[in-house]
Amino acid sequence: MTTFTVTIDFGSVVVDSSAIAARRLQTRRTKRATTERHINYMLKRTEPGQEKAGFYREQVPGLTRVATLSGAIRGIYWADSRCFVVAGSKLYELSSTYTATELGTLSTSSGFVDMAHGLLSLFIVDGPNGYVYDLAGGFAHIDNEAFYGSGRVSFLDGKFQLVRPDTQQFYWTSGVDQADTYDALDFASAEGAPDKIVAHLVDHRELWFFGQSTTEVWSPYPTGDQVYARNNGAAIEVGCAAPMTPQKIDNTIYWMGYDKLGQGVVWMAGGSGGYTPQRISSQDLEDVVAKLEDISGAYAWTYQDAGQTFYCLQIPGLDTTWVYDAAVQKWHERADFAGGLLSRWRADVHAFAFGRHLCGDSTGNLYEIDPYEYTFDGDPIYREWTTPHQASPALSRVFYDRLTLDATVGLTDSGEDPAIEMTYSNDGGETWSAWIPRSSGRIGEYGKRIKWDRLGSGRGRVFRFRTTDNCKLSIIGMNIKAKEGRS
């Protein structure tokens, strides 16, 4: 028999959609071909010349609760050094010490809101209704026969832009920086194709109008009576499957797409002139989305932390939140964990306010996204890494002598002895061995070795690691010492 050592680093990554435990709601179509999956682990690139491996797996940041409001957090917005929150039917201003002051009452108490601001006012829309908060003080419902509602709102060159629901029309405010002034003639139609506008946003001083199956780009028109003009060189043959998924991120736009050929691909605006959609969703994500009939309720938000920019995609019907990391161009999953089951990550909306990343959930809690917190507001963070499939080209039987995990050890906030567990599969992830626990080191045990010996044999193997303890346990690499037998 030949003795060999396999060292796994992180230069090649595929996110798997196999289910946790017996639930198995998210499965790849060909699980045996690619098994790797990250739950509450994300890839980080090491600095050139300093690396032990090209990438390592860092656990996602925890959540520290900073406030609790009455009603679901429907939107958070940072405007002119001030933080505004819509919770339930109330608009609040949040101070730097997270004290909430009520400013006004909306007509609705559920569903996401969208916000934009100018120099004078904050504009809030919830679909059928609009509201204006004068930044000098004063809240009012918009009562104007030329206001038709809108699912989203934007601001460009002194005017607010809106989309008339269930039409091809968009319209705008007539006064400079006035959210409550309208002229019935101030509208235009995105009618390059016969689909209705479902979402819009402003990026690089351009208005993007996402239709059901196509997208148009408009710009301010510099002369004459025409206010906006369509860019005829930016006809995009991909529309939007979910109105709350288009978001600006990493100097471009991401969204969940729909066209006449299908739906569920996540696109990035790119290519020549930034108008050619480029697919960023993985086959794994597309596989799980394909099981869903309706994805129109999906929504997304973005944030940037420590040089990494994240597109957080919530899709009703899935039991995890899918997160795209633009820095490494890979997806990972984030999830809450209770009763042995995963559920989508609780963070629904986000704003960077007071130098902190704030997010809110459906129960009214506001959190800081905290890289030095190892729980989700006191709840354990389930962290799991499932490795790529390990097999020789000839599928010879391999005898596994030792597996050593290179990880951060001895970093815990408690006096407990935290554990990491390992299981393995010899049939491509269909069945698994019993979990085998190992200590990851008490406080200060920085030299602790995490290893498993005499692990039997197989013609191909997948390993899975998990932990829920309150500790920092990032995975740097994995080393396997094994012997290859006859085919």
GURO-582883 format. One record per residue: x, y, z of N, C-alpha, C, O, CB in turn. Coordinates in pm, whole numbers, plus 50000, padded with zeros to 5 digits. Each point is the difference from the previous one (the first is absolute). Glycine has a CB too. Example, Ala and Ser with C-alpha at 12.3 -4.5 7.8 and 13.67 -1.06 7.14 Angstrom:
BEGIN
513194943150780499115011950000500905012050000501044999850066497074988550059;501545022249803500825011950006499235010950073500515011150017500674982649768;
This chain:
BEGIN
500844988150000499165011950000500885012550000501095000050057497084987550065;501355023149815500715012649991499515009450109498805001850018501514995149734;500625009150320499665009850102500085014049941500955003249929499904981550253;498165023649847500015013649947499315009450097499274995750089500744995549676;500225021450217499395010450081499295009849908500545004249899501224993350281;497015006149857499225009549924499815012550086499554999250114499264982249758;501535030150074499775012650069498965007949924500145002349880502214998050210;496615003949979498905007349938500135014750036500005003550119498484976249889;501635029249891499855014250029498745004949930499134992049967503395011250058;497375009749951498715005449966500005007849870499325010249989500194990750251;501234994549662500035007149874498854996549909499725007549906502704993250116;496894988050001498904995849912498804997050086500054991350087501544999349742;497335016550148498844999350089498724998449920499795007149902501415006950267;497954976649874498644999049947499084998650118500244991750088500534997649694;498185018550223499054999450111498974989349972499404999749893500945024650156;499464966850047499064988949983498645003450057499895008450090502004975649919;497085009649941498645002350049499434987650068498794998950013500875017749804;501184974050226499494988550073499425004350133500455009950057501234975449831;497325007550162499275004650118500744996550127500824990950003497045006649872;501835009750231500534997050131499174988850062498784999649985502065024250044;499834967250041499354988950070499034992949907500324997249885499935014950334;498544984949832499054992249920499045008749921499184994849924501004987250244;499905031149850498995008449937500125000249848499014998449929500975015550277;501254988149743500324998849859499055007649908499534994849899501414983150154;498795034449983499155008149914500765006149884499415003549898499175001450299;502734996549817500795006049895501004989649951500954996850072498765026550027;500124971549782500864989549947500465003449860499245005049918499584978350224;502445013849832500515001249865499424989049914499644989450051502485021150033;497774992049786499494989949910500974988349988499574988649987499195029149888;502554985150129501014989449997500945002450117501095005649983498744991849763;499744998450371500735002950123501374993450001500945005550057496894996750062;502284986249820501264992850004501105007449923501194998250029497534980449990;500895029649885500985007149918500655011550074501185002849980497534990849821;500545013050286500565011250076499285000750134498785001450005501815011449783;500164986450317499414998750133500285011750092499385001150106500824974749866;500725032949991500455010150094498885010050033499245004149912503104993449998;497595006150216498975009150048500535007850120500744994750082497444989849836;501435028150090500385008650113498745005850063499245007149935502984998449957;497564991550235498915005850076500615008150114500684994550087497734986449853;501355032050058500575009250099501534999750002500625003350101497314993850035;502654998949754501425001849972500115007649869499224997649908501434981150216;500315030449866500235007249876501494999649968500844999050089497175016149953;502294985649830501394999749957500655013650016499385010349974500084971449867;501795018250202500795012250003501334997249930500604989550019498295018450199;501545001749702501254998649928501155004850089499885010350067498924992949712;502304989450222501165004250078500855009749919499945000249877500054977850245;500785030149948500855009949933501154993049929500604990850056498795026450117;500944987049705501114993849927501295000750079500335010450057498584995649727;501824982950219501264999250073499864996550146500994997550067499865018849775;497904983650208499784996950141499144987550019499694996150112500515028249938;499424969649837498984989750009500564986550041501124996449961497625015949866;500504980450251500214985750020499224992549894500434989449954499925013850295;498505002449714499194995049889499425012349930499985010950057499454967050063;500125020249758499505011349924498765006350062499815012149995501134977449803;498225002050260498785004450067499884992650132500584989350019498295015749759;500375000750314499614992650120498545002750028499425009249943502924992050151;497084990949992498595001250033499825007250133500404995250106499124983749766;499885032850118499765008350118498534998750037499125000549914502725015850022;497894982050193498604999350040499355013749981500665010350014499864971450152;498195018449801499325012649976499885007750130500054994050107498674995849701;501135023450186499895007950124498714996950075499024995449942502335022549952;498684984750235498824998250082499135012450000500265009649928501004974450214;497695015649938499065011150013499885004050146499804991550088498945000649708;501385020950229499825005550133498775009149998499975009749924502524988950126;496514998550033498795007949998500265013850062500635001150105497984978049909;500895031349917500195013750049498695006750036500005009850076502044991849785;496834993550087498715006150030498894990449960500204991049919500745032350049;497884978850090498804992649962498865009949982499695007750091501094971450033;498605020649758498885008949969498734991949988500044987749999501495028349884;497354990850107498714993449992499654997449853499755009449925499505001650290;500744976249746499674996549862501234996049921501125003350036496955012149975;501694977649881501094995549913500785011849946499435010549969499244969349970;502655018550050500845010449941499844999249848500434990249938501235008950257;497745011149746499655000049858501005007649915500004998649878497624999750188;503235009849996501005007549926500855008150095499525004950102498964996249701;502825000250163500935008550073500695008849897500354995349892500014987550296;499845030049844500555009249900500885010350068499645005750103498354990949749;503175005950087500945009950050499935012249911500294999149880501234983050215;498115029449959499805012149921500605012050072499565003750109498354986649790;503105015650039500545012650052500394998650147499645008350084498955004549751;502174976550195500504997350136498904996850100500195001350121501705013849829;496954980749998498894996250087499494986349958500014996549882499365027750154;500184968050062499544986449974498504999150024499505003750106502754987049961;497025004449831498554998650008499624985349987500594992549922499105030649981;499324973050175499554986150003498484999749990499315007550069502694985650070;497484998149775498574997349999499794986350065500514989949952499115024149836;499634985950322499684987850072498494999350019499415009150058502834990950061;497144989449831498554999350002499435011649920500345001849883499714986850342;499085019249837499405011649932500675013250038499495010649966498374977050027;503275011850077500615012150052501325003349932500784991249965498125004150253;501335017849762501305005049958500725005550122499455008050076499684997549691;502114990050251500815004350113501305006349950500474996949890498524984950256;501575026949936501405004049982500804993550111499615000250117499755022049773;501774972050073500844992750094501235008450031500685004649908498504973050006;501105024450214501185007850040501244991249997499914987849982498655027250161;502594991249876501254992450001500114990750120500844991050001500235027949878;498084983350222499944990850115498824990349986499664992950095501415024850050;498334982149736498924990749964498695002850075499214990950026502534992149926;498075029650082498715004250055499095003849884500395007849913500695000350303;497684986549782499085002349890498985010750037499394999650106500914976749819;499545033549984499015010550016498954998649890500355000049882501365015650224;497024983249932498944998449901499765013049926499925010750059499034971550082;500935016649723499835011749916498665000449928499525010849965502924989550006;496934988150005498764999949925499454986049987500654990350037500105029749839;498024979050069499304987249987499654997649854499435008749934499654993350300;501254986149715499694996149864498614993749994499434996550103503015000049848;497035002349929498694993649982500094984950003498984993350019500315026249849;501904974950115500194985649998500934996150114500735008350054498914990949696;500344988050285500844995350111500834987849962500704994550085497615014450072;501644986749718500784988449958500495002249858499515008749928499164976150223;502315007149809500595001449869501165009850002500055009050084497754985849813;503145003450012501175008749997499635014049951499065001749923502394978450037;499315029850087499905013549949501295003549928501034993650022497385013150164;501535003449728501195005249936500095014850033498995006650019500894976349793;501365022250196500205013950040501075006449914500924993449952498405001150282;500555018549746501015008249934499925013950062498985003650059500894983049722;501205021150206499985013450059500705010049910500864996549920499104993350309;499635022949787500685011349941500555008850109500204995450113498305003849687;501755013250170500545009050102498965003850104500345003250114501245005549717;497134990850129498965005150088499104989450061499445002150107500635018149759;499794968550068498964990750043500404985449980500854996749918497475020650027;501044974250133500104985549990498694995049940498925003350048502674995150151;498514993449695498844994949929499904985050030500984992749983499215025149834;498634977750226499774985950033498844994949916498975006749989501904996550248;499274985149705498894993749927499834985750052500964993350038499475021049756;498314981250206499714986250042499214992449894499444989450029500585018350209;499914997649641499204994249892498885009549963500175008149908500384968650170;498325022749990498905009049965500145014150056499395009449949499194970850042;502225021450113500045012850072501395006249998501014993249983497144998650163;501865021549872501245007450013499955009150120498935004750039501404994249715;500835003750303500095008250121501245008749987501004995949941497804986750202;501135029349912501135009049998500305004650141499105004150075500345003349691;501834991950269500455005650127500935011749969501074998249942498714979350178;499805034349920500825011949984501204998750095499814998650121498175015949814;503234985950012501174997950083500175010850106500774998550095500304990049713;498205022550175499985010350105498914997250103499905007150100500975009549735;498324973050140498934996350092498645000449933499685009649931501684999150256;497844980749833498654999649944499814988149908500764998149905499155026550111;499064967450013499694987849924498625001549936499085005350063502344980650093;498445009549719498715001249933499814988649900500964995149941499105029950087;498684970949955499634990949893499895008049870499525011450002499254973250160;501655009849728499895006949872498574998549950499514988949979502945006949968;496905015350034498625000349954499945008849875499775012050007499324984650229;501124997049650500045007249873499464990649893500424988549993501575025950079;497084990449846499374991249901500994995449893499714990549928498125021150114;503314994949947501024995849904501064991050064500984996449935498635024949939;500204975250252500844989850064499274986749993498884998850049502185018250107;499574972949782499324987349972500544988350082499604988549979499985020049793;501324994450321500654989250074501244995349927500235003749884497564989450211;503014998749972501214994349940500604990150098499925001850121500515019249744;500164968550081500664990350087501385004550044500484996050106498244986349780;501925026350032501325005150034500085014649961499205004949920501834972350049;499955029950087500175014249973501495002949986500834993850066497045011950061;502465003849786501395004049981500085015249994498975006749993501544971849883;500715026950128500215014449994501135002749902501064993850007498145009350231;500575006349669501015003649901499775014349955498895003649959501304972449966;500845032150082499965013949951498835008050056499315007149926501804984949866;498675006950338499005008350065498584994949994499105006450054502365011849895;498314970349988498654994649989499974985650049500994992749991498545022549814;499304980850246499764986150038499324992949884499125005549934500705000750313;500594981349728499424992149893499244988150059500444993950097501415013149745;497004989950097499134989250046499484992349879500105004749887499255008550319;500104975049820499404991849895498524998050033499664995650110502554992749843;496945014849951498574997850018499734985049998500304993449900499145028949990;500014972150219499854985550011499224993949884499005005549953501114997050293;500384985949710499314991849900499895007049864499054997849926499684991550259;502265019249783500025006949871501435000649948500944995350065497045018550000;502184992149816501325002949944500455014150034501075004249956498464979849859;499695023450262500285014050023500855002450124499854993350102498015011949786;503045004550100500655005750118499735014950000499785006149896502024976050104;498225023750118499705014250014500905006050106500744992950068496875003249862;502325017250085500945006750088499375012350062498985005149952502934986449911;498705013250243499505012050068500345012349917501015000349929499254988650297;498895021249783500185011949917500835010850068500725007449933497124987549962;502085006050236500785010150071501404995050029500234987950009497685021150092;503025000149915501364996350033500064995350145499695007650092501235008949739;499484971150187500144994150134498695000650079500015001650122502395005049877;496484992149931498695000250065499304986649974499664996949886500175028450088;499954966950131499414986849984498505000449980499414989849963502415001350177;497545020349883498545000549996499455009049888498835003750003501194992250242;500815007649657499535008249888500074992049871501024994049969499755027050147;498124979149807499904991649880499265007649889499195008850026500824970350116;500315017249736499295004649883499574987549924500844991449972500465030750014;497444976849979499484988149935500684997249867499924988849949497935015350163;502835006049830500704998149872501454995650017500694997349902497815019850001;501964982150222501404996150025500094984850009500094994450110500365027450011;499544971749765500154985449996500594996249865500015007949905498044988750254;502454991049834500484994149875499754985150008499644994850106502135023349862;498424975049921499734985649994501244992449951500605003649899496955001150059;502814985150114501054990849956499324989349915499604989550050501865014850158;498424998449664499174991749914500774994049883499454997249894498635017050170;503224983949958500774993149897499544985749980500194994249893501735020250162;497474979950048499404986749993498675000750076499835008650086502454979549898;496785002949986498675001050062499904993650137499064992550028500025007549745;501905002850314499944994750136499935011650098500475011049972500824968549961;498125017950183499815010450101501275001750084500784990650017496755004249990;502665017250043501145002650088499714994150138498925002050056501665019349817;500384971350179499814994150133500925006150105499734998950120499574980049769;501795027750069500935005950096500865010349928500124999849878499914978950261;500565030449939500935009549941500985004650107499754998750119498535008749712;502834998150124500975006550088500895009249918500004999449877499964980950282;500805028249910500955009049937501414994850025500364996550113498085023249915;502364979949865501404996050013500825008149901499695000549882499674976050192;501715029949976500865008349915499195010249920500225001849880501414979150105;497445025550082499145010449941499184994849882499675007549909501995009450164;498034970449929499104994049901498854993150072500174994550110501755002449727;496925003350099498824993250054499854986549933499874999149878499015023050168;501154967550034499804986349950498564995950030499565000250115502904993949921;496805002349859498624995450015499954985249963500184996349884498895026950064;500674968450152499964985649982498584995849968499105001350083502854995550075;497844998249722498714994849963499874985350036500914994250060498975022549757;499014977450146499794985950030500974991149923500414989650050497195015449995;502774999049833500904991749921501095007949928500854994049934497284990350037;501865028950040501055008449941500325011350096499295002350098499954992049668;501865012850205500425011150084500425011749910500654997949897500104986350287;498865027949854500385012049927500795009450091499825000150122498154997649731;502915010150085500795009950072499685013949944500045002149879501814980950165;497835026450045499675013749963500965009650071500574996950104496994996849861;502605018149973500885010250057499325013549998499095002349920502934984850004;498405022150165499475013749991500295006049863501094998249945499225004650304;498725004349697500155005849866500405014750017499295007550066498984976549833;502855020250043500565013150035499305012049937500175011250048501944977249977;497105009549868499415011649931498534997749974499514988750004502695016449890;497075005950077498604999249962499104996850117500405000650116500334992349660;498025003650191498994997150101500094985650050499444996750105499095020349789;502164974550034500094985950040500934998750121501125005149999498474987449762;499925000850342500774998950125500944988149998501145001150045496975009750076;501444977849827500824987949993499934994249860499005001549930500604993950315;501484998049714500064993749868500554985850014500894997450081499445025049808;499114968650032500444986150002501344998649929500235006149896497384986150110;503264999650051501264996449937499734988249907499874988650045501515019650154;498524994449672499654989549906501124989949979499804989549940498705026749948;502684986950162501104990449992500074991050121500954992250013500275024049850;497804984850226500024992150123498744991750014499424999350108502015018150000;498144976349782498854991050006500454986650056500854993249941498045018549862;500554984550312500454988050072498894989549994498885002550045502605011450108;498824974549794499004989649978499844990950121499774988049986500765012949772;499595004950359499764992750126499195009150090500355011750019501824974949960;496755008250076499185007750092500274996050144501074994850033497215007449792;500735000350260500174998050143498904990950054498815002449975502285020250046;499314967150052499044990450055499455004450135498944995350041502254986849836;499525026750193499615003950135500345014750021501185003649997499194972950090;498635032249933500225014549999500985005150104500605010649980497134991049937;502454991250195500885005050105501414994349991500785001650094497235001150049;502334990449746501364994549988500995009349931501194998750028497764979149967;500655031549916501035008749942500645009050107499315007450070499444992349711;502574999450228500745007950099501335004349941500614992849920498274994950270;501575024049852501325004749960501044993750092499844999450121499205022449793;502054973550024501054993550076501284999849918499964997249880498354988750244;502805017049939501314998449937500085007549866500554994949903499684982750208;499225034449887500035008949884499204994949881500275003749886501955003450190;496774984449950499124995149894498664996450061499695004350111502284987149754;497215000850064498654996350045499864984949991500424993749903498635028550020;500344971850182499654985849999498484998850007499335008650058502874985050055;497264995849828498564997450013499704985549963500794993449933498705030750015;499354971150096499534986749962499155001249875499025007449997501024984850244;500345000649656499445002349869498864990949958499734989550058502455018549886;497164996949952498934992549932500045004049853500165011849968498384987250243;501314991249701499805003149859499124989149940499504991450073502755020549911;497554988449887499084990849936500504985650001499254990849967500005027949891;502024979450178500564986550003499984993850139500134987850014501305018649795;498405001750294500004994550136500265010950103500045011849968500754966349942;499405017650215500215009450110500964994050102500354988349994497355021349971;502714998950129500784995250113501495002149989500724996850095497544986949936;502245021649858501425003149989500255013750064499225009349980500994976949806;500865015050291500385012950055501005006449905501014994049964498594998150276;500115020349720500795006949900500745011850060499595005650101498794987249725;502725010750107500765012050031500095008249874500294994849892501044993550290;498435024849830500185008849885501495001349972500785003750089497085009149964;502544984249827501425000449966500205000449851499115004149925501424983650284;500645008149747500294999949859500245014049946500225009350076498424970149902;501315022149890500255012649933498965010450042498804998149980502234989649826;499455023250251499105010650044499224996850125499235008450047500614998049720;500334981750289499284996150120498584995649975499224999250095502195016450025;498224981649755498624996749967499814985549956498914996349956500795027449980;501334968250074499894985949962499904991550126500964999550077500355004449711;497564989550237499874992150122501014988550005500234993249900497345012750107;503014992050109500924989050022499494991450115499685005250106502265008749808;497994973350064499484990750100500984998850116501194997649979497564989749842;500745014350302500834997950118499464988950089500704995550091499965028549899;498114971649988499464989250083500714987049968500434997849887497325013650124;502394980150089500624986949982498964989849956498805002250013502935003450162;498754983249771499084989349964499254994950122498844996049990502654997749820;499175006550304499374995450124498785008650036498934994750030503294996950050;497965021549916498895009050031498894998349897498824999550037502775016850069;498764982849769498984998649895499244986950013498814999349968502605014649881;499274975650199499324987250021498925001150106498894994949982503204993249954;498215018750176499015000750107498885009649964498844997850037502934996950131;498555016049759498965009449958499064993549900498815003149997502765016150041;498964971749880499164993449898498874991850062499024997049933502975002249917;498144997250277498944992450068498825008850041498954994850037502804989550043;498425028949913498985009450047499185005249884500555003549896500915003050297;497244993849824499135005249894499975015249997499965006049893498664973550128;501415026750096499865014650008501185005750078500174997050118497315001249871;503335009949945501135006450068499845015250003500965007250029500514973849898;497325023850045499795014549993500165006850135500215012150006498254984049803;501444996250301500165005850132501445000650048500255004250113497524987549937;503195004349866501415000850040500415014650017499455008949935501054969649944;500465023850208500505013550022501474999350036500524989550037497215018350038;502955003449912501445000250023500435013050063499335010349987500994974549819;500805014750263500665012050050501504997749997500464988649991497555017350157;502765004949858501444999049982500745007150113499475009150064500204989549688;501564997150269500865007450092501464996749970500304989849937497905010350241;502695008649868501444998249980500685000450136499765008950081500155001649689;500954979650253500704999350128501384994149979500154989449939497675008250185;503205009349926501384995249995500424996149859500664989849979499105002250255;499855016349669500434997749863499184989949923500304997449883501915008550193;496774988249986499154990449931498595005849989499475005650096501924975049989;498025018049796498685005449972499034988649981500274990849923500725029849972;497874979950174499084988750005498635003749944499455010650031501794980550168;498225000149720498635000949949499214989050070500184988249970500545021249801;498414994450323499284990650084498614997749941499195009249995502094998450210;498464980349750498794996849924499104990850082500374988650030500905014049754;497565002550251499004992350073498934995249901499395008149930501045005250284;499354973649781499034994349907498994991750079500364989350050501355010349762;497055005050201499004992250074499884985949944499954998049878498815023150173;501204969250039499954986049960501314992750018500034987749998498255018749843;502825001050176501294993950027500325001350149499575009550065501234995749700;499964985350287500265000250144501365006050035500474998550113498094981549907;502085026849885501195007850030499975012849917499225001249905502114977850148;499515030349984500185012449925501264998749917501054996350052497775017450125;501094989249694501154998849911500705013549989499365010249978499514971349892;502465018450147500785012350004501154998949900500804990750004498595013050240;500665006249666501085000649901501055009650049499705011450036498724983249776;502825000850190501145008150040500725004649875500664992049932499584995550288;499655025349747500585005149876501524999650000500624999549894497395015150082;502614985650143501465000150006500594986849953501045000049933498835016150255;499504972949845500514986849959499124993649893500334989449948500645007850278;497915009549740499084995649896499454985950028499934991549912501325022849923;498374983650290499444987350044498795002350089499855010650060502424978949925;496875000450022498825000250086500254992050127500744990150000497795012349797;500845001950312499894991850119498585001750054499235008149949503274994150105;497174990150048498665000650057500085004750146500944996650072498284984849774;499795026550193499875004050141498654995450050499015000149926502515020150041;498444975850158498764994350052499965001050151501034999650067498854984849738;498905017050247499754997850142499854985150023499834992349906499065030450119;501194973350101499984985850033499234998150130500365005750104501854990549778;496744995650112499204997150120499334986649982499534996749891500085027950154;500344967650062499324987249996500604990249901499304991249949498675020750117;503334989549907500654990949907499775003349854500434992549913499364990550258;499545028249800499695003649862500525013949968500095008650088497884976749918;502375016749867500405013049952498795008149958499004994449956503204996249972;497905022450085499005009249944500745012249947501155002550037497044989350123;501155015649753500695011349938500555009550105499455001350109499054996649692;502585008750163500635009750089499005011050033499265004549913503014990549990;497715009350220498965009150048500135014349946499055007850007500844978350198;501275017549743500225013849954499235002749871500284993849898501995006150209;496765009449898499145003049885500395012949928499915000649877498274987550241;502235022049954500335013049942501285005150064500394995250107497165009949848;503105004749980501325004250047500235014749969499475005349903501414971550064;499925029650116500555013349971501345001250073500174994650109497495015649862;503274996949968501255003350067499815013550066499935010349933501484976449900;498505013350299499655012150075500915001250122500294990150067497305008449855;502845013750105500875002750115501274991649996500564996550104497425009350031;502484991049743501214991949986499804985450033500974992750019500295027350034;497484975549954499694986250033499044994249896499195007249941501164997750304;499744982049736499054993249914498804995850085500114991550088501745000449757;496995014350127498784996950073499074991949912499905002549880500345018550256;499074969449922499004992349927498814997750092500105000950122501674987949735;497095008150082498784998050077499304987449960500224994949890499555029550134;499394970350065499314987549971498495001750011499505011050027502474976350057;497315001949894498545000349995499355001050137498795001750009501354985249784;500655012250314499445000950135500205013850062499595002350114500844973449913;500205033649899500225013450052501365002350060500265010750054497364990049987;503264989449952501345001650057500945006549901499994996949881499624983050262;501215029249908501095006049924501324994650053500204998950122498445022149833;502274975649953501274993950039501155007549936499855006649897499034971150127;502285021250039501255003649936500644987149949500094990150073500235030550076;500134979549725500764988849947501415001250055500735009449969497874989449818;501794991550296501185001450085500974988449976499694988750037498935023650135;502554990249768500944989149974500644994350126500634989449996499815021149787;499394996450330500584995150125498954993550090500274997250117501465020749867;497104979749962498944992950071499814986549933499924999149878498925022750189;501104967650014499964986449946498654993350020499904987749997502535010650048;496535009949977498634994950005499125009549921500415011249968499964977950259;498435006649742498985008849946499115004450116498994993650030501064995049741;500335022550293499245005350114499824989450108498914998550055499915017449791;502234976850183499964989850103499634986249950500204990250071499215027550083;500054981249725499674987049943501234994249931500755007549937496834999450033;502654980150040501204994249940500015001549848498954999549936501154984450253;501085017849757500185000549855500454986149954501064995150039499555029849966;498554968949913500364987049943500945002449883499625006349901498164983450171;503465005349938500995001649895500344986349942500314990650073500625030150038;499024978449758500244987049936500795001949872499745009149920498134981950179;503105000349883500724999049872499974985649953500454991050071501055028549989;497974978349821500064987049935501045000949890499945008949916497624985950136;503404996049949501155000949911499664995449858498954993849977502555002350219;499375007049710499874993849868500154984950010500504994850100500395026149792;498694972150005500114985549993501464996149985500695004949910497014993349989;502794993050191501384995449998500054986049941499464990650059501125023750143;500064984149682500094986849937501184999849905500345010249940497174986550080;503134991649965501064998749901499384998949861498844996049988502664992850182;499255014749726499434999349865499464986449963499024998949926502565018650011;499044971950115499564986349967498984994750099499614988449991502605007649906;497365012350197499084995850105500534987950077499244991050035498865018049829;503214991050160500614989450080499555001350145499605010850043502384988449802;498104989950229499675000750143501105007550073501194997349979497524981050007;500905030950099500935008250077499794997350148498874999950049501165017949770;501094980150252499964997650144500435013050070501135004749981499364970249990;498625030650108500215013250060500624998350139499334995450093498725014349776;503224994050145500734998450126499745011650096499784998050119501974989149759;498285025050067499855011650088499465011849921500365002249884501534989650262;497245015749920499535012949948500335010650104499624998650116498504990549748;502575021350094500345011050090499395012849945500155003349883502004985350187;497165018550017499365012549961500845011650051500295000950120497424988349884;502685019649906500725012250037498965010950022499355004449905502744988849963;497755011250257498945009650033500465009150113500984997150069497274986449859;501055027650090500255008750114499524992850126498834996250007500955024949851;501084977050239499664992550121500305008650122500785009549993499704968549891;498915018550227500245007050125499415013850007500405008150084501634979149932;497005015849895499385013349997498524998650033499184997849911502495010549916;498004993050300498644998550046499695010550105500905004550072499164971049879;498685028550057499605010250097499624994050135499685007350093499545006749718;500794972950199499544993650123501084990750054501034997849936496585003749985;502144993250197500924990450059499744985849954500664990750047499515024150147;498884983349714499684986749952501074994949904500855007549953496714997650074;502374982149945500904993749904499214998049871499304990049987502064998350196;498745020949721499174999049880500414988249914501144995450003498555029250001;499354970549919500224988049920499695002749854499175008549966500294977250232;501245006949717499654999349859499784985349968500734991450047500615029749893;497644976249979499664986249967500264997349853499915009049916498374990850266;502054987649788500264995849863499194987549969499864991150085502455018849923;497174989649872499374987849948500494998149857500505009449938497454993450211;501924985149799500454997749863499034990949926499244992550060503145010550013;497674998149797499144992149912500854993249894500905006149942497155009750098;501674971449936500694992549895499174998649873500434993349905500784994350273;497635018549818499134998449883499545013649945498855001549957500404976350134;501655031949912499705012849939499035008650076499385008949941501074980449850;499395008550339499145008250082498594994850017499145007250051502205011449874;498404969150034498664994350018499804995150143498945002550059501044990849700;501015000050298499944995350139501285004250070501035002249937497504978150001;501375020950196501125005450076500304991550123499124993150052500275029849867;501854977750125500404993450123499445007650120499435010749985502654980649905;498105003150229499675007450122500945011850014501144999749953498004979250158;500385031749955500855011650026501094996450101499724993250100498345022449850;503174988850024501134997250088500535013350053500575007749924500024971049947;499225024150258500405013150053501485000750037500624989950033497055012850053;502875009449907501355002850048499995013950063499235008749960501834976649861;499805016750279500135013150063500695009749904500934996249928499164993050300;499455023449773500705010349923500785009450091500445010749958497784987949866;501944997450301500895007250089499315009850094499215008349958502474989349869;498655001050302499545009850097500735013349980500905001049917498574980550247;500135028549913500635013149988501514998750013500514994450097497425016649997;502784994349807501465000250005500684987649948501234999849991498525014950198;499524974749776500644987849947500245001749850499384993449917499484992350261;502075023449789500225003749861500744989249921500005000249877500025023650195;500594966949996500714989249932499184987249988500534989749959501575020150125;496634990849951499144988149996499944994349859499805007449904498845001850286;501544977649797499884993349871498634993449990499544993450093502975002749897;496845005849897498704993849975500234988849899500285002749883498435018850165;501184965949997500314988949909499124988050029499504998150111502865009949872;497474984149914499244987550007500854988949938500545001849891497225010650099;502364976350079500824988849953499144987949964498874998650046503025009550096;498694983149773499414987149963498545001749956499074996350071502474992050093;498315017449720498685003449949499494990449893499115003449923501425020150130;500054964749942499464990049908500395002849856500995006849973497114989950183;501124997849753500355001149858498765002449915498874998150045503104986949993;498285019249840498935002049905500575003149863501205002849988497305005550195;500684991149715500455003049864499765014649962500185004049885499354972450053;500085031050157499775014249984499365004950128499184992950059500575005449688;500605013550297499505004250131499735015050001500695007949936500584973450173;497705022249967499665013850028500025001950150499454991750074499145010349715;502035008750258500045003150142499115012150029499845008949916502504981650102;497105009650101499185011350043500375003550144500154991250084497955001949761;502065019850181500355005050132498905009750048499425007249919503074990150031;497245002750180499015009250053500345003950143500664992650072497604997349778;501285021950190500115004450137498895010150027499565007049909502944989050093;497075004850122499025010250041500475007550124499255007950056498914978149847;503095011550140500465005850125500365014849984500305004749891500544972950177;499125029550045500295014350005501515002049999500625001950105497235002650023;502734995049752501445001449987500325004149857499164998849910501244983950270;500815022249800500475002749864500664987449947500994995350056499355029549994;499114969649843500544987749944500005001249847499124994749932500054991750267;501835020649750500185001049856500884988649952500914995750072498825029449937;500014970049872500704988349946501025004749897499645006049899498354979050142;503295012149986501085004349912500284989549893500265003449884500735009850304;498964974249848500294989449905499734986350061499624998850116502095015749777;498494975150025499764986350043501084991249938500325001549882497175002450139;503074987050057501024990749952499544985850023499574996550110502255020249938;498264975049849499614986050008501214991349972500655001449896496995004050033;502674985550165501024990149978499314986849970499214995150081502435016950072;498664982249733499254988349956500874990549919501085003749956496845010150042;501614973849984500674990049918499044995449892498834997550026502614995150168;499075006449684499184995649890500244985149975501154995749983498915027449916;498854969150097500104985749975499744996849855500155008649912499154987050321;500304992249740499724995849864498655005749953499135003550080502224975449958;498535021949828498765005449941498844990850032498875002749960502445008249855;
